[in-house]
Amino acid sequence: MNNTTINEIQKQIQNNPILLYMKGSPEKPNCGFSAQAVKILSIYDVPFEYIDVLKHLDIRTELPKFANWPTFPQLWVNGELIGGCDILVEMHHKGELQHILHSASSSES
């Protein structure tokens, strides 16, 4: 693993209460799974940061090893990996995502 990139990833996760590693941007997602993740997050109206892994090949390569999660998008909340698109959809339908996201966004202030 590339330690410089891992340090950068750790900083990003630490400095952003809600962080989505995705393909593309929230305004212009580059894959259906990233688009669905953004759509779910927008339902909860919480501020989140994103990293476009298509523009950061080093992060795209190293994050799956660091997170032990092979795919994108990846949602991180308060320093913890929540999961990818399927998990977000499942948590949204079960009503579990709202509490996690709102507790993270309220701890921001």
TIZARO-955498 format. One record per atom (N, C-alpha, C, O): x, y, z; residue in one letter. Coordinates in steps of 0.05 Angstrom, whole numbers, padded with zeros to 5 digits, always signed. Layout:
XYZa
...
//
This chain:
+00017-00024+00000m
+00000+00000+00000m
+00018+00025+00000m
+00039+00025+00012m
+00008+00045-00013n
+00022+00071-00015n
+00016+00087+00010n
-00007+00097+00013n
+00035+00091+00027n
+00031+00104+00053n
+00022+00133+00050n
+00006+00143+00065n
+00033+00147+00030t
+00025+00175+00025t
-00005+00177+00019t
-00019+00194+00030t
-00014+00159+00001t
-00042+00159-00006t
-00059+00150+00018t
-00081+00162+00022t
-00050+00130+00032i
-00065+00121+00056i
-00068+00144+00076i
-00089+00148+00088i
-00047+00159+00081n
-00048+00182+00099n
-00068+00202+00089n
-00083+00214+00105n
-00069+00207+00063e
-00088+00226+00051e
-00116+00216+00055e
-00134+00232+00063e
-00121+00190+00050i
-00148+00179+00054i
-00156+00181+00084i
-00179+00189+00089i
-00138+00175+00102q
-00144+00177+00131q
-00152+00206+00138q
-00170+00210+00154q
-00137+00225+00127k
-00143+00254+00132k
-00170+00261+00122k
-00186+00275+00135k
-00176+00252+00097q
-00202+00258+00085q
-00225+00247+00102q
-00245+00261+00108q
-00222+00222+00111i
-00243+00209+00127i
-00246+00223+00154i
-00268+00227+00164i
-00224+00231+00166q
-00224+00244+00192q
-00236+00272+00191q
-00249+00280+00210q
-00231+00286+00169n
-00238+00314+00167n
-00266+00319+00156n
-00276+00342+00155n
-00280+00298+00147n
-00306+00301+00135n
-00326+00281+00148n
-00324+00257+00144n
-00344+00292+00164p
-00363+00274+00179p
-00379+00256+00160p
-00384+00233+00167p
-00386+00266+00137i
-00400+00249+00117i
-00385+00252+00091i
-00384+00273+00079i
-00373+00230+00082l
-00356+00230+00058l
-00363+00207+00040l
-00365+00184+00048l
-00368+00214+00015l
-00375+00194-00005l
-00352+00193-00026l
-00347+00212-00040l
-00340+00170-00028y
-00321+00164-00049y
-00338+00153-00072y
-00351+00132-00069y
-00337+00167-00095m
-00355+00159-00116m
-00342+00163-00144m
-00320+00174-00146m
-00355+00153-00164k
-00346+00158-00191k
-00362+00182-00202k
-00386+00180-00206k
-00348+00204-00208g
-00360+00228-00217g
-00366+00247-00194g
-00353+00245-00173g
-00385+00264-00197s
-00393+00284-00177s
-00423+00281-00171s
-00437+00269-00187s
-00432+00293-00149p
-00461+00291-00143p
-00478+00303-00166p
-00500+00293-00171p
-00468+00324-00179e
-00482+00336-00201e
-00481+00319-00226e
-00499+00321-00243e
-00459+00304-00229k
-00455+00288-00253k
-00442+00262-00247k
-00419+00257-00252k
-00457+00244-00234p
-00447+00217-00227p
-00439+00202-00253p
-00451+00205-00273p
-00417+00186-00250n
-00407+00172-00273n
-00415+00142-00273n
-00406+00127-00290n
-00431+00134-00254c
-00440+00106-00254c
-00467+00106-00240c
-00473+00123-00223c
-00483+00086-00246g
-00510+00084-00234g
-00510+00080-00204g
-00527+00091-00191g
-00490+00066-00194f
-00489+00061-00165f
-00482+00087-00150f
-00493+00093-00129f
-00463+00103-00161s
-00457+00128-00149s
-00481+00147-00151s
-00487+00161-00131s
-00495+00147-00173a
-00519+00163-00176a
-00540+00156-00155a
-00553+00173-00143a
-00543+00130-00151q
-00563+00121-00131q
-00555+00129-00103q
-00572+00137-00087q
-00529+00127-00096a
-00520+00135-00070a
-00525+00165-00065a
-00534+00173-00044a
-00519+00182-00085v
-00524+00211-00083v
-00553+00216-00080v
-00561+00233-00064v
-00570+00202-00094k
-00599+00206-00093k
-00609+00200-00064k
-00625+00215-00053k
-00599+00178-00052i
-00607+00171-00025i
-00597+00192-00005i
-00613+00201+00012i
-00572+00201-00008l
-00562+00222+00011l
-00578+00247+00008l
-00582+00261+00028l
-00585+00254-00016s
-00600+00280-00020s
-00628+00279-00007s
-00638+00300+00000s
-00639+00255-00004i
-00665+00253+00010i
-00663+00263+00038i
-00682+00275+00049i
-00640+00259+00051y
-00637+00266+00079y
-00628+00295+00083y
-00626+00304+00106y
-00621+00308+00062d
-00614+00337+00063d
-00592+00342+00083d
-00595+00361+00100d
-00571+00326+00083v
-00548+00330+00100v
-00524+00338+00083v
-00521+00327+00061v
-00508+00356+00092p
-00484+00363+00077p
-00464+00340+00076p
-00460+00328+00097p
-00453+00335+00053f
-00432+00314+00051f
-00411+00323+00031f
-00416+00338+00013f
-00388+00313+00036e
-00366+00318+00017e
-00363+00293+00000e
-00373+00271+00006e
-00350+00297-00023y
-00346+00274-00041y
-00318+00275-00052y
-00306+00296-00054y
-00308+00252-00060i
-00282+00250-00074i
-00288+00234-00099i
-00299+00212-00098i
-00281+00246-00122d
-00285+00232-00148d
-00261+00214-00152d
-00239+00223-00159d
-00265+00188-00149v
-00243+00169-00152v
-00233+00166-00181v
-00212+00155-00185v
-00249+00176-00200l
-00240+00175-00227l
-00218+00196-00232l
-00202+00194-00251l
-00218+00217-00216k
-00198+00238-00218k
-00174+00233-00200k
-00153+00247-00202k
-00176+00213-00182h
-00155+00207-00163h
-00148+00177-00164h
-00158+00162-00148h
-00133+00170-00184l
-00127+00142-00189l
-00113+00129-00165l
-00118+00106-00159l
-00096+00144-00151d
-00082+00133-00127d
-00103+00125-00106d
-00100+00104-00094d
-00123+00142-00101i
-00143+00136-00081i
-00161+00113-00091i
-00168+00095-00076i
-00167+00113-00117r
-00183+00092-00128r
-00169+00065-00125r
-00182+00044-00122r
-00143+00065-00127t
-00127+00040-00124t
-00124+00032-00095t
-00126+00008-00088t
-00118+00051-00077e
-00111+00044-00050e
-00135+00042-00031e
-00134+00026-00012e
-00156+00057-00035l
-00179+00057-00016l
-00191+00029-00013l
-00197+00021+00009l
-00196+00014-00035p
-00207-00013-00031p
-00190-00031-00012p
-00201-00047+00003p
-00164-00028-00014k
-00146-00044+00004k
-00149-00034+00033k
-00151-00049+00052k
-00148-00007+00036f
-00149+00005+00062f
-00176-00002+00076f
-00177-00008+00099f
-00198+00000+00060a
-00225-00003+00072a
-00233-00033+00072a
-00252-00040+00086a
-00218-00049+00058n
-00226-00077+00055n
-00254-00079+00043n
-00270-00095+00050n
-00259-00061+00024w
-00284-00059+00009w
-00277-00054-00020w
-00265-00033-00026w
-00284-00073-00038p
-00273-00072-00065p
-00285-00052-00084p
-00273-00046-00105p
-00309-00041-00078t
-00324-00026-00099t
-00329+00003-00090t
-00325+00010-00067t
-00338+00018-00109f
-00347+00046-00105f
-00376+00047-00114f
-00384+00033-00133f
-00392+00065-00101p
-00384+00084-00081p
-00379+00072-00054p
-00387+00049-00048p
-00367+00088-00037q
-00363+00081-00009q
-00372+00105+00008q
-00362+00127+00004q
-00390+00100+00027l
-00398+00121+00045l
-00385+00118+00072l
-00386+00096+00084l
-00372+00139+00081w
-00359+00140+00107w
-00373+00160+00124w
-00377+00183+00115w
-00381+00153+00148v
-00394+00171+00167v
-00380+00170+00193v
-00376+00149+00205v
-00371+00193+00203n
-00357+00195+00228n
-00333+00175+00230n
-00329+00162+00250n
-00319+00173+00208g
-00295+00157+00207g
-00300+00127+00203g
-00281+00112+00203g
-00325+00119+00199e
-00331+00091+00196e
-00342+00086+00168e
-00359+00101+00158e
-00334+00064+00156l
-00345+00056+00130l
-00373+00045+00135l
-00377+00026+00150l
-00393+00058+00122i
-00420+00048+00124i
-00424+00027+00103i
-00436+00006+00108i
-00415+00032+00079g
-00416+00012+00058g
-00420+00024+00031g
-00417+00048+00027g
-00428+00007+00012g
-00433+00016-00015g
-00462+00020-00021g
-00479+00022-00003g
-00469+00021-00047c
-00496+00027-00056c
-00517+00008-00044c
-00537+00017-00034c
-00512-00018-00046d
-00532-00038-00036d
-00538-00034-00007d
-00561-00036+00002d
-00517-00029+00009i
-00521-00025+00038i
-00536+00001+00043i
-00554+00001+00061i
-00530+00022+00028l
-00544+00047+00032l
-00574+00043+00025l
-00591+00053+00040l
-00580+00030+00004v
-00608+00025-00004v
-00622+00009+00018v
-00644+00016+00026v
-00609-00012+00028e
-00621-00028+00049e
-00626-00012+00074e
-00647-00014+00086e
-00605+00003+00083m
-00608+00019+00107m
-00630+00041+00104m
-00644+00047+00123m
-00631+00052+00080h
-00652+00072+00075h
-00680+00060+00078h
-00697+00071+00091h
-00684+00037+00066h
-00710+00023+00067h
-00717+00015+00095h
-00741+00014+00103h
-00697+00008+00111k
-00702-00001+00139k
-00705+00023+00158k
-00713+00020+00181k
-00699+00047+00148g
-00700+00071+00165g
-00676+00075+00183g
-00677+00090+00202g
-00654+00061+00178e
-00630+00062+00195e
-00611+00085+00187e
-00596+00094+00203e
-00613+00094+00162l
-00593+00113+00152l
-00597+00141+00163l
-00578+00155+00168l
-00622+00148+00167q
-00629+00175+00176q
-00614+00182+00202q
-00602+00204+00203q
-00616+00165+00221h
-00603+00171+00247h
-00573+00174+00245h
-00561+00192+00256h
-00561+00156+00230i
-00531+00157+00226i
-00523+00183+00213i
-00505+00197+00222i
-00537+00191+00191l
-00530+00215+00177l
-00535+00240+00193l
-00519+00258+00194l
-00558+00241+00206h
-00565+00265+00222h
-00547+00268+00246h
-00541+00291+00254h
-00539+00247+00259s
-00521+00249+00281s
-00493+00259+00272s
-00480+00274+00286s
-00485+00251+00248a
-00459+00261+00238a
-00461+00290+00230a
-00442+00305+00235a
-00483+00298+00217s
-00484+00325+00207s
-00489+00345+00231s
-00481+00368+00229s
-00502+00335+00252s
-00506+00353+00275s
-00480+00355+00292s
-00477+00375+00306s
-00463+00336+00290s
-00437+00338+00305s
-00418+00356+00291s
-00397+00363+00302s
-00425+00364+00267e
-00408+00382+00251e
-00407+00410+00263e
-00386+00423+00262e
-00429+00420+00274s
-00431+00447+00283s
-00417+00453+00309s
-00417+00475+00318s
//
